[in-house]
Amino acid sequence: MKSEMIQFKSPAAWLCAVLAAAISMVGQASAEFYSLKKGVGAGGEQHITALNVSWYYNWNIQRVPGVDPAIEYVPMKHNKWWRSETELANIGEFKHFLGFNEPESASQGNITVADAISQWPGITAKVEQHGQPGALMGAPVPTTHKHPWIVDFMNQAAA
């Protein structure tokens, strides 16, 4: 059988195809499937538990009550006004930390590149202080992967 390479116009198109394929398999697969890579962004204990994930985030710096502590929690600095990263001491050690959510969007992160760059060293220091040794930080995530906001942020962070 000859296989064909499918070309996608963008990463978003690829992601849509992957999600469509995954959704079509929902009736065939069970939430019992477990993978170290399987995680979810969710706010409720019932969703996190039902999906049998190995990690989760909730756009916050506070674990979801009732979730098994064996499930890795990934804290996030959602925006510049969101809970202080000093609260990281209250959640115990963590392996990963997420940066600002959709920072260029007024309804989400709503932070300028200059403000994000000025806050980044303090956030990094708190992650190093309270995270497990070698904890990884995820960069801010804009609404699209080539948004000028993230390009500017990465250029200034590298400087």
Order of alpha helices (4+ residues) and beta strands (2+ residues): alpha-beta-alpha-beta-beta-beta-alpha-beta-alpha
